[in-house]
Every structure is written in structure tokens, then in C-alpha cells.
Amino acid sequence: MGAKTLWHRNALGAAGALLGMAAVGFITRGLAGGDPAAAWLAAPVGASALLVFALPASPLAQPWPVIGGNLVAGVTGHMLGLSGLPLPLAVALAVGLATGAMMLMRCVHPPAGGTAALMALGGPAIAKAGWGFLLHPLGINLAVLVVAGVIWHRLTGHSYPHRAAAPPMPQKRIELHHIEQVLEEWDETLDIDPQDLAALIRAVEAKAHA
């Protein structure tokens, strides 16, 4: 991958995250109705923005994991926060149970671990909003972030939600350098090492020939 292409991709990811989070902040704060004490940003959404704008092809960055994963984690964390358990235990259970729930619901999203911990820890904003915190600011944050991601990637020529193009059937054995060439042509950052991808393809080919 050329240095210019890599720099361009990194710059687009950073600019998208900046503009996306600005949209999240301004819109959510505006919907608070001018109440200076109202919560307007859930901190883990910043980590979600990194995935949405820098790794739009990653399965972890798609709309269902972003929204579903964070909300599942938020519900789990808030339930544990209200449980009366010692705080370290409540936080640990919140993160562990949220991880299991996300895996079962196919919405694994790493930043949602922070959402579970945040909700379990509580604090003045969460105590004031109660269950409403899941809607405002968290739900609105996530909705705006995903919409901003869709718009940004459409404007910059990327597919989000990600849809892989169907490749032609290969006539020769696929080698690592073929994969690296295709990844460079796609201009996408996939959340998988090319060598792991090559090993996966060879295993699938062997299974198909068996």
C-alpha cells in the first residue's frame, strides 16, 4: 500500500470521527432543551466512532453491533448498578454478562464493554436520568453516530454498512500477495490480518475439494 493512499485513508478516518462526534455532541445537547445539567454524551461512544469511521468494513463497526451492542450493555450495566452489589463486583458482572449477551445476539462491539461499566458505576447524570439515560443521551448518540457514518462513507466512496463485492471464481491457487493486492485496490481497512485471511481461504478451499 502506497504511503499516499495510507495517509489519505487515515486522514479520512480522523476527519470522519471528528465531524461525526461533533454532530453527536451538538445534536444531543440541542435535544436536551438547554438544560445545562442534562447528560449529552456517553463516553464509550467516542470509541465506537473510531470503529465506524476508521474501520467501516469491520464486523464490529456495523450498525447493529454499534447500536445493539451498546444498548444491550447499557441495560445490563444499569441492572447491575441497581443490584446493590459491591461496586467492583457489579462492574465485573456487568461487563461479563454484557459480553455474553452481545455474543448471543451477534452484536459484539468492544466499546460496549465501557458502556456496561459506565452504567454499573452510575454517577450523578445516570442517577438523575435513570433508565432514561439509555434513550438520552446514549440512544440518540448512537443513532446520530450511525447516520453520520452512513453519510460520511457515502460521500467518501466507501460502503457503510459494509457490503463486500462478489469476486469472480478463482482459476488459480490464491496466494498471500494476491490478497494484499486486492486489499490495496479495495481501499478498505479490514479488521483481519492478511495472513490469517489467507489461511482461512486455504482451509475453505481444502474443505471444498474434500
N, C-alpha and C positions, 0 to 999 in steps of 0.2 A: 504494500500500500504506500503510495507516494506521500511525502511529508505534507504537501499542499492539501491533498484530499483529507488526510487525518486532521490537519489544523482546521480545515473548513467544517468537518463533521463535529469536532469538539466545540468550535465556536457556535455552531447552530444549536447544539445541545445546551450550552451555557446560556445563550440568549433566550432560548425557549423556556428554560427553567426560570430565568429572571422575569420574563414577561408573564409566564403562567402564574407564578407566585404573586406577582403584583396584581393580576386580575383576581386571584383568590382573596387576597387581603382587602382590596378596595371594595369588591362586591359584597363580601361577607360583612365587612364593617359597615357598609352602607345599609345593609338589611337589618343591622342592629338598632336602627332608628335613632341614632345619635346618642345612645346610652354609653357613656364612657366606661362604665363598669362591665359592660357585656363582653363576653369572650368572643373573639372574632377569628382566631386562628388556633388550630390544633397542631402542635409542633411536629408530630410524625409526618404530617402532610408534606413537609419540606423534603423528607427522604423519598416519599412517593413521587414528588416532582422530578427528582433526579432520575428515577427509573423511566418515567413517562417521556421525558424529553431527551435523555441521553441514551437510553436503551429501549426505543419504542418497539423493537422486534422481540424483546424478551417475553416469554410467557408470564413472567412475574409483573410485567408492566401493563398488561391488557386491562380494559375497563372493569371486567368482572373481578379479577383479583384486587385491583385498586379500591373499588367501592365495596365489594362484598367482603374482602379480607379485613379492611379497616372497620367496617360496621360489625362484623362478627366478633372481632377482637374488642371493639368498644363495648358491646353488650356483655361479653364475658368479663371484661375488666371491671365494669361498673357493678355487676352482680357480686364479684369477689370483694370489691371495695365496700359494699354494704353488708358483707357477711359477718363483720365483727371479728374476723380472724386477725392475728398479729400481722402487721403490715408486710414484713418480709415474706411471710408465708402466703399472704393474699396475692402479692405481686407475682411470686413464683408460680402459683397455681393459675393465675390469670394468663400468664404468658404460655405456660404449658398447655392448658386446656384450649386456649385460642389457637395455638399451633395445630393441635389435633383436629379441632373443628374446621380450620381452613383446609387441612389436607383432605378431610372427608368431603368437603363441599367444593373441592377443586378451585379454591381461590387463594392459594398460598401467595402471600405478599409480605416479604421480610419487614418493611417498615411498620406493619400492623402489630408486630411484637411490641413496638414502642407505644402504640395506641392502647394495647391491653395494659401495659404497665402504667401509662399515664392515667387511665381511668381507675385502676385499682388504687393508685396513690391518692387520687382525689385532689383536693385543693379548693380554694375559695370559689373559683369560676365553676368547677364541676359541682361543688356543693350547692351553689346558687341555682344552677340550671337543672340539676338532677338528670333524669332520663332525657330531658330536652336537649342536653349537650350533644346527643347523638344526631340530632337534626341540625341544630345551630350551636356551634359552628361546624361540627365535623361533617355532617351530610352535605351541607352547602359547599364547604371547602372541596370535598371530593368531586361533587358534580361539576363545579366550575373548573377544577383541575383537568378532568377528563375532557370536557368540552374544549377547553383551551388547547389540550394536547391534540385533539382531532383537527382543530382549525390550523394550528401551527404546522403540523406534519403535512396537511394537505397543501398549505402554502409553500412548503419547502420540498415538496415532491417525494414524501415518504408515505408508506402505508401504515395508518393507525386508525382503528385497530389493525394489527398486523395480519396480512394475508399473503402467504408465500406463493410465488408464481409456480405453476406446474411446469417442471423441467421436462425436456424430451427424454425418451428412454435411452439410456447409455448403451453404446455399442462396444465399449472397451472397459477394462477394469478402471475403477475410479481410484485415483491416487491423491495423496495429500496436496500436491501442488495444484491439482485441478480444483479442489475445494477452496484453496486460498485464492485462486484466480476468480472463482465465482463470487466469493465473499467481497472481493475488492470491486467487482463490477456491480454488485447489488448496492453498494454504498449504505449498508446497514451494519450496525454493531449487534451481533448475536451473542446471547448470554451462554456461550459454549465454546470450549477450546477446539480449534480446528482438528487437532489430533484425536480428541475424543469423538468428534463428529465423524472423522474418517474410520475410526474403529467401529462406530455404530453402523455405518453404511456397509462395511465389510461383513459384519455379523448378520445384517439383514440379507445381504447378497448370499451368504452361505446358507442361511435358513431357506431362502427362496429356491436355491439349487438343490437342497437336500430332498 
